[in-house]
């Protein structure tokens, strides 16, 4: 089946970022955000090429498709940089009285 392979491609391209947010990590001195996948392993263009919805745009308007690919690649870089930065933020545990 093609679906699991394409799902992996979505993750590898950054189209579908994988991350975990766990506030309990703050108590152990770890950042609450953990990024699980690095989207630099597959160009967004390669992911989009396997999606019929994007191929239809490419066939109808190749210039628009190229613009959309460039914007998608730019968005992935921005989002990845933001998540990477947030995943390095350490928060002080808040002391709360026992309930």
C-alpha distances in whole Angstrom, upper triangle without the diagonal:
4,6,7,8,9,11,13,14,15,17,18,20,22,20,19,22,22,25,27,31,33,37,38,37,40,42,41,42,38,37,35,32,30,27,24,23,24,23,25,22,20,22,21,21,18,16,18,17,14,15,16,19,20,20,22,24,25,25,28,30,29,32,30,27,28,30,28,26,29,30,26,27,30,29,27,30,32,30,29,33,34,31,32,36,36,34,37,40,41,43,46,46,48,50,50,53,52,51
4,6,5,6,9,10,11,12,15,15,16,18,17,17,20,20,24,26,30,32,36,37,36,39,41,40,41,37,36,34,31,28,26,23,21,22,20,22,19,17,18,18,18,15,13,14,14,10,11,13,15,17,16,19,21,21,22,25,26,25,28,27,23,25,27,24,22,25,26,22,23,27,26,23,26,29,27,26,30,31,29,30,34,33,32,35,38,40,42,45,45,47,49,50,52,51,51
4,5,5,6,9,10,10,12,14,15,17,15,14,17,17,21,23,26,29,32,34,33,36,38,38,38,35,33,31,28,26,23,20,19,20,19,21,19,17,18,17,18,15,12,14,14,11,11,13,15,16,17,19,21,21,23,25,26,26,28,26,23,25,26,23,21,25,25,21,22,25,24,22,25,27,24,24,28,28,26,28,31,31,29,33,35,37,39,42,41,43,46,46,49,48,47
4,5,5,6,9,10,11,12,14,16,15,13,15,15,19,21,24,26,30,31,30,33,36,35,35,32,30,29,26,23,21,18,16,18,17,19,17,16,18,17,18,16,13,15,16,13,13,16,18,18,19,22,23,24,25,28,29,28,30,28,25,26,28,24,22,25,25,22,22,25,24,21,24,26,24,23,26,27,25,26,29,29,27,31,33,35,36,39,39,41,44,44,47,46,45
4,5,5,6,9,10,10,12,14,14,13,16,16,19,22,25,28,32,33,32,35,37,36,36,32,31,29,26,24,21,18,15,17,15,17,14,13,15,15,16,13,10,13,13,10,12,15,17,17,18,21,22,22,24,26,27,26,28,27,23,24,26,23,20,23,24,20,20,23,23,20,22,25,23,22,25,27,24,25,29,29,27,30,33,35,37,40,40,42,45,46,49,48,48
4,5,5,6,9,10,10,12,11,11,14,15,19,21,25,27,31,32,32,34,37,36,36,32,30,29,26,23,20,18,15,16,14,16,14,12,13,12,13,10,8,10,11,8,8,12,13,14,14,17,19,19,21,23,24,23,25,23,20,21,22,19,17,20,20,17,17,21,20,17,20,23,21,20,24,25,23,24,28,27,26,30,32,34,36,40,40,42,45,45,48,48,47
4,5,5,6,9,10,11,10,8,11,12,15,18,21,24,27,29,28,31,33,33,33,29,27,25,22,20,17,15,13,14,13,15,14,12,14,13,15,13,9,12,13,11,11,14,15,15,17,20,21,21,23,25,26,25,26,25,21,22,23,20,18,21,21,17,17,20,19,16,19,21,19,18,22,23,20,22,25,25,23,27,29,31,33,36,36,38,41,42,44,44,44
4,5,5,6,9,10,10,9,11,11,14,17,21,23,27,28,27,30,32,31,31,27,26,25,21,19,16,13,10,12,11,13,11,10,13,12,14,12,9,13,14,12,13,16,18,17,19,22,23,22,25,27,27,26,27,26,22,23,24,21,19,21,21,17,17,20,19,16,18,21,18,17,20,22,19,20,24,24,22,25,28,30,32,35,35,38,41,41,44,44,44
4,5,5,6,8,8,9,11,12,16,19,22,25,29,30,29,32,34,33,33,29,27,26,23,20,17,14,11,12,9,11,9,7,9,9,11,8,6,9,11,9,11,14,15,14,16,19,20,19,22,24,24,22,24,22,19,19,21,18,15,17,18,14,14,17,17,14,16,19,17,16,19,21,19,20,24,24,23,26,28,31,33,36,37,39,42,43,46,46,46
4,6,5,6,5,5,8,10,14,17,20,23,27,28,27,30,33,32,31,28,25,24,20,18,15,13,11,11,9,11,11,9,10,8,11,10,6,9,11,10,10,14,14,13,15,18,18,18,21,23,23,22,23,21,18,18,19,16,14,16,16,12,12,15,14,11,14,16,14,14,18,19,17,18,22,22,21,24,26,29,31,34,35,37,40,41,44,44,44
4,5,5,6,5,6,7,11,14,17,20,24,25,24,26,29,28,28,24,22,21,17,15,12,10,7,8,7,10,9,9,11,10,13,12,9,12,15,14,14,18,18,17,19,22,22,22,25,27,26,25,26,24,21,21,21,18,16,18,17,14,13,16,14,11,14,16,13,12,16,17,14,15,19,19,18,21,23,26,28,31,32,34,37,38,41,41,41
4,6,8,8,8,9,13,16,20,22,26,27,25,28,31,29,29,25,23,22,19,16,13,11,7,7,5,7,6,5,8,9,12,10,9,12,14,13,15,18,19,17,19,22,22,22,25,27,26,24,25,24,21,20,21,18,16,17,17,14,12,15,14,11,13,15,14,12,15,17,15,15,19,20,18,21,24,26,29,32,33,36,39,40,43,43,44
4,6,8,8,11,14,18,21,24,27,29,27,29,32,31,30,27,24,24,20,18,14,13,9,8,5,6,6,5,6,5,8,8,6,9,12,12,13,17,17,15,17,20,19,19,22,24,23,21,21,20,17,16,17,15,12,13,13,10,9,12,11,8,10,13,12,11,14,16,15,15,19,20,19,22,24,27,30,33,34,37,40,41,45,45,45
4,5,5,8,11,15,17,21,24,26,24,26,29,29,28,24,21,20,17,15,11,11,8,7,4,7,9,8,9,7,11,11,9,11,14,15,15,18,18,16,19,21,20,20,24,25,24,23,23,21,18,18,18,15,13,14,13,9,9,11,9,6,8,11,9,8,11,13,11,13,16,16,16,19,21,24,26,30,31,33,37,38,41,41,42
4,6,10,13,16,19,22,25,27,26,28,31,31,30,26,23,22,18,17,14,14,11,11,8,11,12,10,10,7,10,11,8,9,13,13,12,15,14,13,16,18,17,18,21,22,22,21,21,19,16,16,16,13,11,13,12,8,9,11,9,7,10,12,10,10,14,15,13,15,18,18,18,22,23,26,28,32,33,35,38,39,42,42,42
4,7,10,13,16,19,22,24,23,25,29,28,28,24,21,20,16,15,12,11,9,11,9,12,13,12,13,11,14,14,11,12,15,15,14,17,16,16,19,21,20,21,24,25,25,24,24,22,19,20,20,16,15,17,15,12,12,14,12,9,13,14,11,11,15,15,13,15,18,17,17,20,22,25,26,30,30,32,35,36,39,39,39
4,6,10,13,16,19,21,20,22,25,25,24,20,18,16,13,11,8,8,7,8,7,11,12,13,14,12,16,16,13,15,18,18,17,21,20,19,22,24,23,24,27,29,28,27,27,24,22,22,22,19,17,18,16,13,13,14,12,9,11,12,9,8,12,12,9,11,14,14,13,17,18,21,23,26,27,29,32,33,37,37,37
4,7,10,13,17,18,17,20,23,22,22,18,16,14,11,9,6,5,5,8,9,13,14,14,16,15,19,19,16,18,21,20,20,23,22,22,25,27,27,27,31,32,31,30,30,28,26,26,25,22,21,22,20,17,17,18,15,12,14,15,12,10,14,13,10,12,15,14,12,16,18,20,21,25,25,27,30,31,34,34,34
4,7,10,13,15,14,16,19,18,18,14,12,10,7,6,4,5,7,10,11,15,16,17,19,18,22,22,19,21,25,24,23,27,26,25,28,30,30,31,34,35,34,33,33,31,28,28,28,25,23,24,22,19,19,19,17,14,15,15,12,11,13,12,9,10,13,11,9,13,14,16,18,21,21,23,27,27,31,31,31
4,6,10,11,11,13,16,16,16,12,10,8,6,5,6,7,10,13,15,18,20,21,23,22,26,26,23,25,28,27,26,30,29,29,32,34,33,34,37,38,37,37,37,34,32,32,31,28,27,27,25,23,22,23,20,18,19,18,15,14,16,14,11,12,14,12,10,13,14,15,16,19,18,21,23,24,27,27,27
4,6,9,9,10,13,14,14,11,9,5,4,6,9,11,14,16,18,21,23,24,26,25,28,29,26,28,31,30,29,32,31,31,34,36,35,36,39,40,39,39,38,36,34,34,33,30,29,29,27,24,24,24,21,19,20,19,16,15,16,14,11,13,14,10,9,12,12,13,13,16,15,17,20,21,24,24,24
4,5,6,8,10,11,12,10,8,5,6,8,11,13,16,19,21,24,25,27,29,28,32,32,29,31,34,33,32,35,34,34,38,39,39,40,43,44,43,42,42,39,37,38,36,33,33,33,31,28,28,28,25,23,24,23,19,19,20,17,14,15,16,13,11,14,13,12,12,14,13,15,17,18,21,21,21
4,5,6,8,10,11,9,8,5,8,11,14,16,19,22,24,27,28,30,32,31,35,35,32,34,37,36,35,38,37,37,40,42,41,42,46,46,45,45,44,41,40,40,38,36,35,35,32,30,30,29,26,25,25,24,21,20,21,18,16,17,17,13,12,14,12,11,10,11,10,11,14,14,18,18,18
4,5,6,8,9,9,9,7,10,12,16,17,21,23,26,29,30,32,34,33,37,37,34,36,40,38,38,41,40,40,43,45,44,45,48,49,48,48,47,45,43,43,41,39,38,38,35,33,33,32,30,28,28,27,24,23,24,21,18,19,19,16,14,15,14,12,11,12,9,11,13,14,16,16,17
4,5,5,7,5,6,5,8,10,13,15,19,21,24,26,27,30,32,32,35,35,33,35,38,37,37,40,39,39,42,44,43,44,47,48,47,46,46,43,42,41,40,37,36,36,34,32,31,31,28,26,26,25,22,21,21,19,16,16,17,14,12,12,12,10,9,11,9,12,14,16,19,19,20
4,5,5,5,6,6,10,12,15,18,21,23,25,28,29,32,34,33,37,37,35,37,40,40,39,42,41,41,44,46,45,46,49,50,48,48,47,44,43,42,41,38,37,37,35,33,32,31,29,27,27,25,23,22,21,19,17,17,16,13,12,12,10,7,6,7,6,9,11,13,17,17,19
4,6,7,9,9,13,15,18,20,24,26,29,31,32,35,37,37,40,40,38,40,43,43,42,45,44,44,47,49,48,49,52,53,52,51,51,48,46,46,45,42,41,41,38,36,36,35,32,31,30,29,26,25,25,23,21,20,20,17,15,15,13,10,9,8,5,8,10,12,14,15,17
4,6,9,10,13,14,17,19,22,24,27,29,31,33,35,36,39,39,37,40,43,42,42,45,44,44,47,49,48,49,52,53,52,51,50,48,46,45,44,42,40,40,38,36,35,34,32,30,30,29,26,25,24,23,20,19,19,17,15,14,13,10,10,10,8,12,13,15,18,18,20
4,7,9,12,13,16,18,22,23,26,28,29,32,34,34,38,38,36,39,42,41,41,45,44,43,46,48,47,48,51,52,51,49,49,46,45,44,42,40,39,38,36,34,33,32,30,28,28,26,24,23,22,21,18,17,16,15,12,11,10,7,7,7,8,11,13,16,19,20,22
4,6,9,9,13,15,18,19,22,24,26,29,30,31,34,34,33,35,38,38,37,41,40,39,42,44,43,44,47,48,47,46,45,43,41,40,39,37,35,35,33,31,30,29,27,25,24,23,21,19,19,18,15,14,14,12,9,9,8,6,8,10,10,14,16,18,22,22,24
4,5,7,10,13,16,17,20,22,24,27,28,28,32,32,30,32,36,35,35,38,37,36,39,42,40,41,44,45,44,43,42,40,38,37,36,34,32,32,30,28,27,26,24,22,21,20,18,16,16,14,12,11,11,8,6,6,5,5,7,10,11,14,17,19,23,23,25
4,7,10,13,16,18,20,23,24,27,28,28,31,32,29,31,35,34,33,37,35,35,38,40,39,40,43,44,43,42,41,39,37,37,35,33,32,31,29,27,27,26,23,21,21,20,17,16,17,14,12,12,12,9,7,9,8,8,8,11,11,13,17,18,21,22,23
4,7,10,12,14,16,19,21,23,24,24,28,28,26,27,31,30,30,33,32,31,34,36,35,36,40,40,39,38,38,35,33,33,32,29,28,28,26,23,23,22,20,18,18,17,14,13,13,11,8,9,10,7,5,8,8,9,11,14,15,17,20,22,25,26,26
4,6,9,11,14,17,18,20,22,22,26,26,24,26,29,28,28,32,31,30,33,35,35,35,38,40,38,37,37,35,33,32,31,29,27,27,25,23,22,22,20,17,17,17,14,12,13,12,9,9,11,9,6,9,10,11,14,17,17,20,23,24,28,28,29
4,6,8,10,13,14,17,18,18,22,22,20,22,25,25,25,28,28,27,30,32,31,32,35,36,35,34,33,31,29,29,28,25,24,23,22,19,18,19,17,14,14,14,11,9,11,11,7,7,10,9,7,10,12,14,17,20,21,23,27,28,31,32,32
4,7,10,13,13,15,18,18,21,21,19,21,24,23,23,27,27,26,29,31,31,31,34,36,35,34,34,32,29,29,29,26,24,24,23,20,19,20,18,15,16,17,14,11,14,14,11,10,14,13,10,13,16,17,20,23,23,26,29,30,33,33,34
4,6,9,9,11,14,14,18,17,15,18,21,20,21,24,24,23,26,28,28,28,31,33,32,30,30,29,26,25,25,23,21,21,21,17,16,17,16,12,13,15,12,10,13,14,11,11,14,14,12,15,18,20,23,26,26,29,32,34,37,37,37
4,6,7,9,12,13,16,16,15,17,20,20,21,24,24,23,25,28,27,27,30,32,31,29,29,27,25,23,24,21,19,19,19,16,14,15,14,10,10,13,11,8,10,12,10,9,13,14,12,15,18,20,23,27,28,31,34,35,39,39,40
4,6,7,8,9,12,12,11,14,16,17,17,21,21,19,21,24,23,23,26,28,27,25,25,23,21,20,20,18,15,15,15,12,10,12,11,8,8,11,10,7,10,13,11,11,15,16,15,17,20,23,26,29,31,33,36,38,41,42,42
4,6,7,9,12,12,12,15,16,17,19,22,22,20,22,25,24,23,26,28,27,24,24,24,21,19,20,18,15,15,15,13,10,12,12,9,9,12,12,9,11,14,13,13,16,18,17,19,22,25,28,31,33,36,39,41,44,44,45
4,7,9,12,11,11,14,16,16,18,22,22,20,21,25,24,23,26,29,27,25,25,25,22,20,21,20,16,17,18,15,12,15,16,12,12,16,15,12,15,18,16,15,19,21,19,21,24,27,30,34,35,38,41,42,46,46,47
4,6,8,7,7,11,12,12,14,18,19,17,18,21,21,19,22,25,24,21,22,22,18,17,18,17,13,14,16,13,11,14,14,11,12,16,15,13,16,19,18,18,21,22,22,24,27,30,32,36,37,40,43,44,48,48,48
4,5,5,7,9,10,12,14,17,17,15,16,19,18,17,20,22,21,18,19,18,15,13,15,13,10,11,13,10,8,11,12,10,11,14,15,13,16,18,18,18,21,23,23,25,28,31,33,37,39,41,44,46,49,50,50
4,5,5,6,9,10,11,14,14,11,13,16,15,14,18,20,18,16,17,16,12,12,13,10,7,9,10,7,6,10,10,8,10,13,13,13,16,18,18,18,21,22,23,25,27,31,33,37,38,40,44,45,48,49,49
4,5,5,6,9,10,13,13,10,11,14,13,11,15,17,16,13,14,14,10,9,11,10,6,8,11,9,8,11,13,11,13,16,17,16,19,21,21,22,25,26,26,29,31,34,37,41,42,44,48,49,52,52,53
4,6,5,7,9,12,14,11,11,15,15,13,16,19,18,16,17,17,13,13,15,13,10,12,14,12,11,15,15,14,15,19,18,18,21,23,22,23,26,27,27,29,32,35,38,41,42,45,48,49,52,53,53
4,5,6,7,11,12,10,11,14,14,14,16,19,18,17,18,17,13,14,15,13,10,13,14,11,11,14,14,12,15,18,17,16,20,21,21,22,25,26,25,28,30,33,36,39,40,42,46,47,50,50,50
4,5,5,8,8,6,8,11,11,10,13,15,15,13,15,14,10,11,13,10,8,11,12,9,10,14,14,13,16,18,18,18,21,22,22,24,26,27,27,30,32,35,37,41,42,44,47,48,51,51,51
4,6,8,9,7,6,10,11,9,11,14,14,12,15,14,10,11,14,12,10,13,15,13,13,17,17,16,19,21,21,21,24,26,25,27,30,30,30,33,35,39,41,44,45,47,51,52,55,55,55
4,6,9,8,8,11,12,12,13,16,17,16,18,17,14,15,17,15,13,16,18,15,15,19,19,18,20,23,22,22,25,27,26,27,30,31,30,33,36,39,41,44,45,47,50,51,54,54,53
4,5,6,6,9,10,11,12,15,16,15,17,16,12,15,16,13,12,16,17,14,15,19,18,17,20,22,21,22,25,26,25,27,30,30,30,33,35,38,40,44,44,46,49,49,53,52,52
4,5,5,6,9,10,10,12,14,14,17,15,12,15,17,14,14,18,18,16,18,21,21,20,23,25,24,25,28,29,29,31,33,33,34,37,39,41,43,47,47,49,52,52,55,55,54
4,6,5,7,9,10,11,13,13,16,13,11,14,15,12,13,16,16,14,17,20,19,19,22,23,22,24,27,27,27,29,32,32,32,36,37,40,42,45,46,47,50,51,54,54,53
4,5,5,6,9,10,10,10,12,11,7,10,12,9,9,13,13,12,14,17,16,17,20,21,21,22,25,26,26,28,30,31,31,34,36,39,41,44,45,47,50,51,54,54,54
4,5,5,6,9,10,9,12,11,8,11,13,12,11,15,16,15,16,19,19,19,22,24,24,25,28,29,29,31,33,34,34,37,39,42,44,48,49,50,54,54,57,57,57
4,5,5,6,8,10,13,11,9,13,14,13,13,17,17,16,19,21,21,22,25,26,26,27,30,31,31,33,35,36,36,40,41,44,46,50,50,52,55,55,59,59,58
4,5,5,6,7,9,7,6,10,11,9,11,14,14,14,16,19,19,20,23,24,24,26,28,29,29,31,34,34,35,38,39,43,44,48,49,50,54,54,58,58,57
4,6,5,5,8,7,5,8,10,10,10,13,14,14,16,18,19,20,22,24,24,26,28,29,30,32,34,35,36,38,40,43,45,49,50,52,55,56,59,60,59
4,6,6,10,10,8,11,14,13,14,17,18,18,20,22,23,24,26,28,28,29,32,33,34,35,38,38,39,42,44,47,49,53,54,55,59,59,63,63,62
4,6,9,9,9,12,13,13,15,17,18,18,21,23,23,24,27,28,29,30,33,34,34,36,38,39,40,43,44,48,49,53,54,55,59,59,63,63,62
4,6,5,6,9,10,11,12,14,15,16,18,20,21,23,25,26,27,28,30,31,33,34,36,37,38,41,42,46,48,51,53,54,58,58,62,62,62
4,5,5,6,9,10,10,12,14,15,16,18,20,21,23,24,26,27,29,30,31,33,35,36,37,39,41,45,47,50,52,54,57,58,61,62,62
4,5,5,6,9,10,11,12,14,16,17,18,20,22,23,24,26,27,29,30,32,33,35,36,38,40,44,46,49,51,52,56,57,61,61,61
4,5,5,6,9,10,10,12,14,15,16,18,20,21,22,24,26,27,28,30,31,33,34,36,38,41,43,47,48,50,53,54,58,58,58
4,5,5,6,9,10,10,12,14,15,16,18,20,21,22,24,26,27,28,30,31,32,35,36,40,42,46,47,49,52,53,56,57,57
4,5,5,6,9,10,11,12,14,15,17,18,20,21,23,24,26,27,29,30,31,34,35,39,41,45,47,48,52,53,57,57,57
4,5,5,6,9,10,11,12,14,16,17,18,20,21,23,24,26,27,29,30,32,34,37,39,43,45,46,50,51,55,55,55
4,5,5,6,9,10,10,12,14,15,16,18,20,21,22,24,26,27,28,30,32,35,37,41,42,44,48,48,52,53,52
4,5,5,6,9,10,11,12,14,15,16,18,20,21,22,24,26,27,29,31,34,36,40,42,44,47,48,52,52,52
4,5,5,6,9,10,11,12,14,15,17,18,20,21,23,24,26,28,29,33,35,39,41,43,46,48,51,52,52
4,5,5,6,9,10,10,12,14,15,16,18,20,21,22,24,26,27,31,33,37,39,40,44,45,49,50,50
4,5,5,6,9,10,10,12,14,15,16,18,20,21,22,25,26,30,32,35,37,39,42,43,47,47,48
4,5,5,6,9,10,11,12,14,15,16,18,20,21,23,25,29,31,35,36,38,42,43,47,48,48
4,5,5,6,9,10,11,12,14,15,17,18,20,22,23,27,29,33,35,37,41,42,46,47,47
4,5,5,6,8,10,11,12,14,15,16,18,20,22,25,27,31,33,34,38,39,43,44,44
4,5,5,6,8,10,10,12,14,15,16,18,20,24,26,30,31,33,37,38,42,43,43
4,6,5,6,9,10,10,12,14,15,17,19,23,25,29,31,33,37,38,42,43,44
4,5,5,6,9,10,11,12,14,16,17,21,23,27,29,31,35,36,40,41,42
4,5,5,6,8,10,10,12,14,16,19,21,25,27,29,32,34,37,38,39
4,5,5,6,8,10,10,13,15,18,21,24,26,28,32,34,37,38,39
4,6,5,6,9,10,11,13,17,19,23,25,28,31,33,37,38,39
4,5,5,6,9,10,11,15,17,21,23,25,28,30,34,35,36
4,5,5,6,9,10,13,16,19,21,23,27,28,32,33,34
4,6,5,7,9,13,16,19,21,24,27,29,33,34,35
4,5,5,7,11,13,17,20,22,26,28,31,33,34
4,5,5,9,11,15,17,19,23,24,28,29,31
4,6,8,11,15,16,19,22,24,28,29,30
4,6,10,13,15,18,22,24,28,29,31
4,7,10,13,15,19,21,25,26,28
4,7,9,12,16,18,22,23,25
4,6,9,12,15,18,20,22
4,6,9,12,16,18,20
4,6,9,13,14,17
4,6,10,12,14
4,7,9,12
4,6,8
4,6
4
